[in-house]
Amino acid sequence: MTVKERILATLRGEPTDALPFVPRLDNWFYAHEETNTLPDEYKHANLREFADDLGVGFHSIVPNFKGWRKGGVKDLHVGLGIYDLELSPWIVRFHNVGIAHERKDNGELTVTYDTPRGIIRTKVVYTKEMLREGITLYAHKEHALKEIEDYDALAYIFENAEVVPNYEAFTKYQSEYVGERGVAVALAAMWASAGHYLIKELMGFEDFYLARFDDKEAMDHLVSRMTPFCDKLFDAAINSPAEVVLSGANYDFNFTTPDLIEDYVVPSLKKQSDKAHSLDKFVATHTDGENTMLLDKYVRAGFDIADSICPKPLTNISLQETRDVFQDKITIWGGVPSTALLTANTTDQEFYRIVDETLHAIGKGDHMIMSVADTLPPAADFGRLLYLKKKFEEFGPVTP
């Protein structure tokens, strides 16, 4: 079987000839490429060639947030969480809004949106130091929403936004670059719903919860006005050639609290998953944080892939506990905590123990796509990655 065939069979609960091992290598690779510290044999390689040489599947779930669309606006709207990427299945165009921006040498970008309902301003930053540390997303310095008076202006922006399907580059990437090495996942959005969008990109955590407590009715009205825009993003992604769509990312019960997940994530992901399943497609969501009190909600949300499940000791939940809740309903993509590959954090003895516990927890190996979660960190020990590859190859066929 090819890697792609193994992944799709795993999602369907079917037997495979081997345990899929599809580690996310992009942060490690790009950080070492930036600092010219790649091993000599890889100094002129690209990420795909690197994965090919290692003999592992090619990870293509979270997009390359530096892969800007040619001729596009690139990072202009990242303050709204919108990255104008070459491989995105959509292009967002804003109408009836005045847009001005200012860049500084320190990597800071300020964008002002002038609407008939008021001014929205965002400020983000991205530096070479962040790239060297393996960070791919811009950091927010000033969020779009600062007070309830901003709601109308923000809603106006999205009510006047156009979402244009954009499949040509993705189709070529899927067939020619990824091919049978893995599954090319189409990004719907890094938020699962309009409500999740607020806390994910548009508001600070404290501001969000204070505003939600002070006037939830006003916030829910804003969410209802933004929902058509978010639906268009998902529709563009699910109608693309992709077999799997990514919707939502970065959950943690300390920040995305269980009641927020219940209100703003579960219903939306359930609706999206039902639509995907009607088209014989799958939905992934990026569950890379502390999932205490959230696992049962994920099951009710009905999605197919919990991407980047990070077990103990990185979080408080073991892989076995997660498997017990998910059973055959959700496929785990991840399972190995990234800290296990850091010699500064984990001794050799502890590393081998974690690997043994991981192999015990996966049982028959069904509904498991093995990976380092959330991603292979730039300081990871390369020998430990190769040891994981060896152990997962030795696992043998998977028979659910």
N, C-alpha and C positions, 0 to 999 in steps of 0.2 A: 504494500500500500504506500501511496505517497503521503507526505505530511498532511496535505490538505484533506485527503481521504480519511486519514486517521482522526483529524479534528472533527470533521462533519459526522463521521460515524460515532465518535464519542458523544457529540451533542444529541444524537438520536438514540443513544443507549445501545448501540450495536457493537459486536466484537471488533477488535483491531489486532493487527499482527504484532504491535508493540505499543508501549506506553508513550504517548506523545510528549516530547520535551521541546518546548518552544519558549526559551527564555527571552526576556526583553533586554536587549543589549545596547539600545541606542544611547542612553545617558553615558554609559561607560565608554562607548566608542567615540562619541563626539567630544567628550571631555578630554580624552587622551589625544584625539586628533588635534584639538585646539592647543594643547600644551606640547605637542610633538613628542609624546611619550608612548605612542603605540609601539608594540613589538616590531622589530625591523621587518619581518615578513608581511606586516600589514600596513606599513607606512604609505603605500600607494593603493590600498584597497578601499572599496566602499563598504558600507554596512552589510549589504547582501553578500558580497564576496567573503567577508569576515565570517558570517554565519554559515555559509556554504563550506568554508574550510574547516570550521569546527564540527561540521556534520550535525547541526541542530536545525530545528525548524525556524523559519523566518517569522519573527513577531511583527505583526502589523495591526495592532489594536489602537493604541494611542498614537495619533499622528505626529509627524515631525513639525513642531510649531515654528520652525525656521524655513520650512519649504514654501516660500511665498509664491503666489500665483503670478505668472509673468504678465505684466501690463496691468496688474491690479493695484489696490490701495495698500497692500501689505499690512503693516501694523497700525494703520490709522485708527481703527476702531477697537483695538484690544482693550481699551478702557471699558468698553461694553462687553468684553469677553469674546469678541468676534475677530478671529484670525483669518485673513484672506489667503487661504492655502491653495496651492495648486491642485491637491488631491481632494479637496472638499467637494461633496456632491451638490453644493449650492454656492451661489454668489449672492451676497446681500447688498442691495443698493438703497440708499436713503434718499427720499424725495421730500421736497417742501421744507427743508431744514438747511439753515446756513451753518457751514462747518469751517472752523478755523483751527489751526494747530501751531504749536511752537515746540521746537526740539532744542535740547541743550547738550553740551559736550559730555555731560556725565551720564548720558543714556536716558534722560528724562524726557517724556513726551506728554504735553498737555494739549487736550482737544476740547474745544468749546462748541456746543450744539445750540444754535439760536433758533428757537421755535416760537410760533405765535402764542404758546402757552407758558413761555419762560425759558430760562437758560439752564442747560445741563453742562457741567464741566467734569472731565475726568483727567487724572494724572497717573501715569504708570512709569516704570523704570526697568530697563534691562541693560546690564553691563557685561563686559568681557569677563569679569570675575565670576559672575553668575554662570556664564557658559563654561568656564573652566571647572566649576564645581558640579557640572552636570545638570544645572537648572535650565529648563527649556521654556518656562512660562514667565511672562512679565510679572512684576510685583506692583500691586496697587498702592499708590500714595494718596490718591483722592478718589473716592468712589462717586459714581454718578448720582446716587440718591443720598441726600444728607438730611432731609426733613420731609414731612408730609406734603409740604407745599410743592415739592418737586415731582410728585406723582403724575400730575396732569401732563407736564411737559415730557416726561419719560414715556408715558403711554402714547402721546402724540407721535414721538419718534418711531415707535414700533408699529403704530397703526399706519404710518406712511412709508414703511419699509417694504421693499420688493424682494422676494426670494426667487431666484432664477436657478432651475436645475442645471447642473454642470457636471457632465459625466465623461467627457472625452478623455481627459487626462487620467481619471480614475480607472476607466476601462482599460486603457493601455497599461497602466501600472499593475492592475490586477492580472492581466493575461501575460504580459511580457516580463515584468520585473519580479512579481511574487510567484506567479505560476502555481506549480504544485508544491512549492516550498512551504506554503502556509495558507492562511485565509486573509485576504485583504478586507479589512473592516472599514465600512463607511461611517464617518462621524456625522451623527445627527446634531448633537450639541453636547457640551460638557456639563449641561444641566438637564435634569430629567423632566422638568416642567417649568412653567413661568414662575411659580412660587419658589422652586429650588434655584432658579436663575437669580432671584433677588439676593439670596445669601451667598450664592456661589460667586457672583461677579459684580453685582450692582450696589451692594451695601456692606458696611462693616458688620461684624458679628453682633457687637453690642448695639449698634444702631438698629439692626434688624429686629432683635428681640424686644427692645424697648418700644419700637414702633408697632410691632405686632401686639404687644401687651396694651399699648395705649389706644389703638384703634384698629383692631383686626378687620373690621368691616371695610374700612378704607383700603387696607392692604389687599384684601380679597377682591375688591373692585378693580384695583390696579392689576392684579393677577388675571382677572377675567379679560381685561383689555389687551394684555400681552399674550394671552394664550393662542389666539389665531396665528401670530407670528411664529411661536414655538412649534405649533402644529405643522406649519409650512416647512420648517426645517426638517422635521421628522419625515414628512411625506416625501420630500426630495431625496432623503437618504434611503428610505425603504423602497422607493421606486427605482433606485439605481441598480446596477448589475450585481451589487454586493450580496453575498449570502448572509452576512452578519452586519448589524448596525449597532454602533455604540451610542447609548443615550444615558447621559448623567455620569458624574464622577465625584470622588472625594467625599465619602460619607464618614462621619465620626460622631458617636453619640454625645460627645462633649460639645460639639458645635452644631451638627445637624441632629437635633434631639429627636427622640422617638415620636413625640407628637408632631413635629415638623414632617418627619418621614411619613407618618400616617396621613397627614393632611395633603402634602404637596408632592410626594414621590410615589407612594403605593398606587393611587388611582391612575396617575398618568402612565406609569410603567405598565400597569395591567392593560390599559387601553392600547398602548403601543405594541405590547407583546401579542395581544389578540390579533391586531392588524398584521403583524409580522407572520404569525403562525398561519393566518389565512392565505398568505403568499408563499408558504413553505420556507420562511426565513426565520432568523434568530435574532434576539436582542441581547446585547451585553451591556453591563453597567460596571463602572470602575469602583469597586468596593474595597479601597485600599487602606481604610483607617481602622479605628477601634469600633468593632461591630457589636459590642455588648448591647443587648436589648433590641437589636435590629434584625437578627437572622430570620426570625419567624415572619417579620414584615416583608423581607425579601421574597420568601417563598410565596406569600400571598400576592406579591406584585407580579408573579408569573413570568419573569424574564428567564433567560436560558443560561447565561454565563455571568458568574461573579468573578470579574477580572481582578487580579492582583489581591487575592485573599492573603492577608499577612497574619500568620498565626504566632503563637508564643514562640520566643520571648519578646517579639516585636510588639505584640498586643497582649491582651489578657485572655484571649480565646484560643484554645488549641485547635489544630487541624481536625483532630478526632471529634471535638465538640461541634465544629462546623459541619463535618460530614454527617453527624448524627441528626442534625436539623435538616440539612439539604436533601439527604438520601439520594434518590434518583430524579429529583425535581429540578435541581440547579447544578450545572457543571462548574467546578472550581478551576479557574485558570490561575495558577500560582502555587501556593502551598509551602514554599521554602522561604523562610524569613531572610531578608537581605542581610541582616546583621550577622547571620551565620557565616557569611563569606568574608567578613572583616576580621582579620587576625587581631586587631586592636580591641575588638569586642568579644571575640569568641576563640577559646583555645582549640587546638586540634581535637582534643578529647571531647569537648562540648560539641564541636562541629559534627564529629562522627555519631555522637548520640542523637543529635537533631535529625541527621539523615536517617538513622535507624527508626526513630519515632515517626518520621514522615512516611517511610515505607510501610510501617505497621498501620498507620492511620488510613492510608489509601485503600487498604484491603485488597479487593480484586482489581482495583485500578479503574473501575468504571466511573464515568463522569469526572475524570481528572485529566487536565492538561497541565503538565508540570512546568513550573517557571519559578524564577526568583522574584519574590514580591516585595515591594512594588516594582523594583527594577534592579539590575545589577549596578551597584554603586561604583563610582570611579576608583575607590580604594579597595575594591574587591580583590581577593586572592585568586589568581587565574587558575592555579592548580585545583582549588576547591570546585570551581565551575566544571573543570574536566572530570573531577571525581563524581559530581552529580550526574554528568552525562553517562559515565561508565555504569553507575548503579541503576539508572533508569533504563539503560539498554539491557542490563542483566535481568530486569523485571520480567521480560518476556511478553507473550501475547496477553491481551485483556479480554476476558470472557465474562460479561455481566451476568 
